[in-house]
Amino acid sequence: MGEDQRRRFRVTIDLLRELAANFDALNNAFSPRAGLNRTDLRALDIISRQESLTAGQLAARLKLTTGAITGVLDRLERAGHAVRTHDAEDRRRVVVQPTQEAADENNLVFLDLAQNLEQLLDEYSEEEREVIDGFLGKINRTVAERADQLSSHRRRAQLRRTPEAP
């Protein structure tokens, strides 16, 4: 790979990192309004985009322990943003769903952003949007795979440090 290509890759990677930082800033600006921290907001975002998401599935997506996800869900429920119900088919499973209040708050805060993004995407042809979607999909998979690797490495390290019971 030539130096020009490395420099070009660096520009793209830096833009992606800046995008992540801007999303963090957006969450930081929104979190006091919602009475939630960034992890809670990320959980609420995931819950809002899924149907019948279990607490365990949410913990896995966020790379949190089941104990930590309980705290997240407790805060979301106290703030009126989520409810836990038992799965109709398997009462042992707990399903997490956003409340209407959470949807209304999300729309109030993010509707303008969504409209801005739609206008931005409208500047691109269908073929260009397919390339953009493909690129973003591959980035999401790559980042998720790295998060999985780091999470499993952390779990193995914790297991090695945990003394065996007598």
C-alpha positions in Angstrom: 0.0 0.0 0.0 1.4 3.4 -1.0 1.7 6.4 1.2 -1.1 8.3 -0.7 -3.5 5.4 -0.1 -2.5 5.2 3.6 -3.1 8.9 3.9 -6.5 8.5 2.2 -7.5 5.7 4.5 -6.4 7.7 7.5 -8.8 10.6 6.4 -11.7 8.1 6.3 -10.8 6.5 9.6 -10.4 9.9 11.2 -13.8 11.0 9.9 -15.4 7.8 11.3 -13.8 8.5 14.7 -15.1 12.0 14.6 -18.5 10.7 13.8 -18.4 8.5 16.9 -17.2 11.4 19.0 -20.1 13.6 17.6 -22.6 10.9 18.5 -21.1 10.7 22.0 -21.5 14.5 22.2 -25.1 14.3 21.1 -25.8 11.6 23.7 -24.1 13.7 26.4 -26.2 16.7 25.4 -29.4 14.6 25.5 -28.7 12.5 28.6 -29.4 15.2 31.3 -32.7 15.9 29.6 -33.7 12.2 29.7 -32.2 11.7 33.2 -30.0 8.9 31.9 -26.4 8.2 31.4 -24.7 7.3 28.0 -25.0 3.5 28.6 -28.7 3.9 29.5 -29.2 5.9 26.3 -27.4 3.4 24.2 -29.6 0.6 25.7 -32.7 2.6 25.1 -31.7 3.1 21.4 -31.2 -0.6 21.0 -34.5 -1.4 22.7 -36.3 1.1 20.6 -35.0 -0.6 17.4 -35.8 -4.2 18.4 -38.9 -6.1 19.1 -39.0 -8.6 22.0 -35.5 -8.0 23.1 -34.6 -9.9 26.3 -32.4 -8.5 29.1 -29.8 -11.1 28.2 -29.7 -10.1 24.5 -29.4 -6.5 25.5 -26.5 -7.3 27.9 -24.8 -9.2 25.1 -25.2 -6.3 22.6 -23.8 -3.8 25.1 -21.1 -6.2 26.3 -22.4 -5.8 29.9 -22.9 -8.4 32.6 -26.4 -9.4 33.5 -25.9 -7.6 36.8 -25.0 -4.4 35.1 -27.9 -4.7 32.7 -30.3 -5.0 35.6 -29.1 -1.6 36.8 -29.5 -0.1 33.4 -33.0 -1.5 33.1 -33.9 -0.3 36.6 -32.9 3.3 35.7 -34.8 3.1 32.4 -37.9 1.9 34.2 -37.6 4.6 36.9 -37.2 7.3 34.3 -40.4 5.9 32.5 -38.5 5.0 29.3 -38.8 1.1 29.4 -40.9 -1.7 30.8 -40.0 -5.3 31.5 -42.6 -7.9 30.9 -42.5 -11.7 30.9 -42.4 -13.4 27.5 -45.9 -14.9 26.7 -44.3 -18.1 25.5 -41.6 -18.5 28.1 -42.4 -16.8 31.4 -38.8 -17.2 32.6 -37.7 -14.8 29.9 -38.0 -11.0 30.5 -38.7 -8.9 27.4 -37.8 -5.2 27.4 -39.8 -2.6 25.5 -39.6 1.2 25.2 -42.5 3.2 26.5 -44.5 5.6 24.5 -43.0 8.4 26.6 -39.5 7.3 25.4 -40.7 7.3 21.8 -42.2 10.8 22.2 -39.0 12.1 23.8 -36.8 10.5 21.1 -39.0 12.1 18.4 -38.8 15.5 20.0 -35.0 15.4 20.3 -34.0 13.4 17.2 -36.7 14.2 14.6 -34.9 17.2 13.3 -31.7 15.3 13.1 -33.4 12.4 11.2 -34.9 15.0 8.8 -31.5 16.6 8.3 -30.0 13.2 7.6 -32.7 12.3 5.1 -32.1 15.5 3.3 -28.4 14.8 3.2 -29.0 11.2 1.9 -31.4 12.6 -0.8 -28.4 14.3 -2.4 -27.1 10.8 -3.4 -28.4 8.5 -6.0 -29.8 5.1 -5.1 -26.6 3.4 -6.3 -24.5 5.8 -4.1 -26.7 5.1 -1.1 -26.3 1.3 -1.7 -22.5 1.9 -1.6 -22.8 4.0 1.6 -25.1 1.4 3.2 -22.7 -1.4 2.3 -19.8 0.5 3.7 -21.5 1.4 6.9 -22.8 -2.2 7.3 -19.2 -3.6 6.9 -17.9 -1.0 9.4 -20.6 -2.0 11.9 -19.8 -5.7 11.6 -16.0 -5.0 11.9 -16.5 -2.8 15.0 -18.9 -5.4 16.5 -16.4 -8.2 15.9 -13.7 -6.2 17.6 -16.0 -5.5 20.6 -16.7 -9.3 20.8 -13.0 -10.0 20.7 -12.2 -7.5 23.4 -15.1 -8.7 25.5 -14.2 -12.3 25.4 -10.5 -11.4 26.1 -11.7 -9.5 29.2 -13.9 -12.4 30.3 -10.9 -14.8 30.0 -8.7 -12.5 31.9 -11.3 -12.2 34.7 -11.6 -16.0 34.9 -7.9 -16.3 35.2 -7.9 -13.8 38.1 -10.8 -15.4 39.9 -9.6 -17.7 42.7 -11.1 -21.2 42.7 -13.6 -22.0 45.4 -12.3 -24.5 48.1 
